[in-house]
Amino acid sequence: MVSSPSSAEIKRLEEENEQLKKLLGEKDLEIAILRDLIKKKNPHLLKNWK
């Protein structure tokens, strides 16, 4: 039998989910910045990444 999670557990999971979403957004931003730098310095390198 599966018990339903408590409201405290749900709140903890929601907070963890928000933290993970923030980390993912930061990583996406870092990747975009690095690709932009490469594009400016060595545009021929981006051909293999698309």
DSSP file (Angstrom, degrees, kcal/mol; ACC not computed):
  #  RESIDUE AA STRUCTURE BP1 BP2  ACC     N-H-->O    O-->H-N    N-H-->O    O-->H-N    TCO  KAPPA ALPHA  PHI   PSI    X-CA   Y-CA   Z-CA
    1    1 A M              0   0    0      0, 0.0     2,-0.5     0, 0.0     0, 0.0   0.000 360.0 360.0 360.0 133.7    0.0    0.0    0.0
    2    2 A V        -     0   0    0      0, 0.0     2,-0.3     0, 0.0     0, 0.0  -0.833 360.0-148.3 -98.8 126.1    1.3    3.4   -1.0
    3    3 A S        -     0   0    0     -2,-0.5     0, 0.0     1,-0.1     0, 0.0  -0.650  21.2-111.6 -91.7 151.7    0.8    6.2    1.5
    4    4 A S        -     0   0    0     -2,-0.3    -1,-0.1     1,-0.1     2,-0.0  -0.553  38.2-103.9 -80.6 146.6    0.4    9.8    0.3
    5    5 A P        -     0   0    0      0, 0.0    -1,-0.1     0, 0.0     2,-0.0  -0.338  35.5-111.6 -70.2 150.1    3.2   12.2    1.1
    6    6 A S     >  -     0   0    0      1,-0.1     4,-2.4    -2,-0.0     5,-0.2  -0.295  27.4-108.4 -74.2 164.8    2.7   14.7    4.0
    7    7 A S  H  > S+     0   0    0      1,-0.2     4,-2.4     2,-0.2     5,-0.2   0.844 121.4  55.2 -64.5 -32.2    2.4   18.4    3.3
    8    8 A A  H  > S+     0   0    0      2,-0.2     4,-2.3     1,-0.2    -1,-0.2   0.903 108.7  47.5 -65.9 -40.5    5.9   18.9    4.7
    9    9 A E  H  > S+     0   0    0      2,-0.2     4,-2.5     1,-0.2    -2,-0.2   0.905 111.7  50.2 -66.6 -41.6    7.3   16.4    2.3
   10   10 A I  H  X S+     0   0    0     -4,-2.4     4,-2.5     2,-0.2    -2,-0.2   0.926 110.9  49.3 -62.1 -44.3    5.5   18.0   -0.6
   11   11 A K  H  X S+     0   0    0     -4,-2.4     4,-2.3     2,-0.2    -2,-0.2   0.909 110.9  49.9 -61.5 -42.9    6.8   21.4    0.4
   12   12 A R  H  X S+     0   0    0     -4,-2.3     4,-2.4     1,-0.2    -1,-0.2   0.912 111.9  47.9 -62.2 -42.7   10.4   20.1    0.7
   13   13 A L  H  X S+     0   0    0     -4,-2.5     4,-2.5     2,-0.2    -2,-0.2   0.884 110.3  51.7 -66.8 -38.1   10.1   18.5   -2.8
   14   14 A E  H  X S+     0   0    0     -4,-2.5     4,-2.2     2,-0.2    -2,-0.2   0.908 110.9  48.1 -64.1 -41.4    8.7   21.7   -4.3
   15   15 A E  H  X S+     0   0    0     -4,-2.3     4,-2.1     2,-0.2    -2,-0.2   0.907 112.4  48.7 -65.0 -41.7   11.6   23.7   -2.8
   16   16 A E  H  X S+     0   0    0     -4,-2.4     4,-2.4     1,-0.2    -2,-0.2   0.904 110.1  52.3 -63.7 -40.9   14.1   21.1   -4.2
   17   17 A N  H  X S+     0   0    0     -4,-2.5     4,-2.3     1,-0.2    -2,-0.2   0.911 109.2  49.0 -61.8 -43.8   12.4   21.3   -7.6
   18   18 A E  H  X S+     0   0    0     -4,-2.2     4,-2.1     2,-0.2    -1,-0.2   0.898 110.7  50.8 -62.8 -41.0   12.7   25.1   -7.7
   19   19 A Q  H  X S+     0   0    0     -4,-2.1     4,-2.3     2,-0.2    -2,-0.2   0.909 111.0  48.1 -63.6 -42.2   16.4   24.9   -6.7
   20   20 A L  H  X S+     0   0    0     -4,-2.4     4,-2.4     2,-0.2    -2,-0.2   0.889 109.8  52.1 -67.1 -38.8   17.0   22.3   -9.5
   21   21 A K  H  X S+     0   0    0     -4,-2.3     4,-2.3     2,-0.2    -1,-0.2   0.899 109.7  50.2 -62.2 -40.2   15.2   24.5  -12.0
   22   22 A K  H  X S+     0   0    0     -4,-2.1     4,-2.3     2,-0.2    -2,-0.2   0.922 110.5  49.1 -64.0 -44.7   17.4   27.5  -11.0
   23   23 A L  H  X S+     0   0    0     -4,-2.3     4,-2.3     1,-0.2    -2,-0.2   0.905 111.0  50.1 -61.5 -41.6   20.6   25.4  -11.4
   24   24 A L  H  X S+     0   0    0     -4,-2.4     4,-2.5     1,-0.2    -1,-0.2   0.909 109.9  50.6 -63.9 -41.9   19.5   24.2  -14.8
   25   25 A G  H  X S+     0   0    0     -4,-2.3     4,-2.1     1,-0.2    -1,-0.2   0.897 109.8  50.5 -62.0 -40.6   18.7   27.8  -15.9
   26   26 A E  H  X S+     0   0    0     -4,-2.3     4,-2.5     2,-0.2    -2,-0.2   0.903 110.6  49.0 -64.4 -41.1   22.1   28.9  -14.7
   27   27 A K  H  X S+     0   0    0     -4,-2.3     4,-2.5     2,-0.2    -2,-0.2   0.912 109.8  51.6 -65.3 -41.8   23.8   26.1  -16.6
   28   28 A D  H  X S+     0   0    0     -4,-2.5     4,-2.2     1,-0.2    -1,-0.2   0.904 110.9  48.8 -60.5 -40.6   21.8   27.0  -19.8
   29   29 A L  H  X S+     0   0    0     -4,-2.1     4,-2.5     2,-0.2    -2,-0.2   0.915 110.1  50.9 -65.0 -43.7   22.9   30.6  -19.4
   30   30 A E  H  X S+     0   0    0     -4,-2.5     4,-2.5     1,-0.2    -2,-0.2   0.914 110.8  49.0 -59.8 -43.2   26.6   29.6  -18.9
   31   31 A I  H  X S+     0   0    0     -4,-2.5     4,-2.6     1,-0.2    -1,-0.2   0.912 110.7  50.2 -63.6 -42.6   26.4   27.4  -22.1
   32   32 A A  H  X S+     0   0    0     -4,-2.2     4,-2.2     2,-0.2    -2,-0.2   0.906 111.4  48.6 -63.0 -41.5   24.9   30.2  -24.1
   33   33 A I  H  X S+     0   0    0     -4,-2.5     4,-2.3     2,-0.2    -2,-0.2   0.927 112.4  48.0 -64.1 -45.1   27.6   32.7  -22.9
   34   34 A L  H  X S+     0   0    0     -4,-2.5     4,-2.5     1,-0.2    -2,-0.2   0.898 111.4  50.0 -64.2 -40.3   30.4   30.2  -23.8
   35   35 A R  H  X S+     0   0    0     -4,-2.6     4,-2.7     1,-0.2    -1,-0.2   0.895 109.5  51.9 -64.6 -38.4   28.9   29.5  -27.2
   36   36 A D  H  X S+     0   0    0     -4,-2.2     4,-1.8     2,-0.2    -2,-0.2   0.914 110.1  48.7 -63.5 -42.1   28.6   33.3  -27.8
   37   37 A L  H  X S+     0   0    0     -4,-2.3     4,-2.3     2,-0.2     5,-0.2   0.920 112.7  47.3 -62.9 -43.6   32.3   33.7  -26.9
   38   38 A I  H  X S+     0   0    0     -4,-2.5     4,-3.6     1,-0.2     7,-0.2   0.908 108.7  55.5 -63.9 -40.9   33.4   30.8  -29.2
   39   39 A K  H  < S+     0   0    0     -4,-2.7    -1,-0.2     1,-0.2    -2,-0.2   0.882 112.1  43.2 -59.2 -38.6   31.2   32.3  -32.0
   40   40 A K  H  < S+     0   0    0     -4,-1.8    -1,-0.2     2,-0.2    -2,-0.2   0.868 125.3  32.6 -75.6 -36.6   33.1   35.6  -31.7
   41   41 A K  H  < S+     0   0    0     -4,-2.3    -2,-0.2     1,-0.2    -3,-0.2   0.888 138.9   8.5 -88.4 -43.2   36.6   34.0  -31.4
   42   42 A N    ><  +     0   0    0     -4,-3.6     3,-1.8    -5,-0.2     4,-0.4  -0.605  62.1 172.5-141.2  74.0   36.3   30.9  -33.5
   43   43 A P  G >  S+     0   0    0      0, 0.0     3,-1.0     0, 0.0     4,-0.4   0.764  75.5  67.9 -60.8 -25.3   33.1   30.7  -35.5
   44   44 A H  G >  S+     0   0    0      1,-0.2     3,-0.7     2,-0.2     4,-0.3   0.753  90.3  64.5 -66.6 -21.9   34.2   27.6  -37.4
   45   45 A L  G X  S+     0   0    0     -3,-1.8     3,-0.8    -7,-0.2     4,-0.3   0.760  90.5  65.1 -72.2 -24.2   34.1   25.5  -34.2
   46   46 A L  G X> S+     0   0    0     -3,-1.0     3,-1.2    -4,-0.4     4,-0.8   0.682  79.8  80.7 -74.5 -16.9   30.3   25.9  -33.9
   47   47 A K  G <4 S+     0   0    0     -3,-0.7     3,-0.5    -4,-0.4    -1,-0.2   0.853  93.6  48.0 -58.7 -35.1   29.6   24.0  -37.0
   48   48 A N  G <4 S+     0   0    0     -3,-0.8    -1,-0.3    -4,-0.3    -2,-0.2   0.630 105.7  59.6 -80.7 -13.7   30.0   20.7  -35.2
   49   49 A W  T <4        0   0    0     -3,-1.2    -1,-0.2    -4,-0.3    -2,-0.2   0.591 360.0 360.0 -92.6 -12.0   27.7   21.7  -32.2
   50   50 A K     <        0   0    0     -4,-0.8    -1,-0.2    -3,-0.5    -2,-0.1   0.474 360.0 360.0 -91.7 360.0   24.5   22.4  -34.1
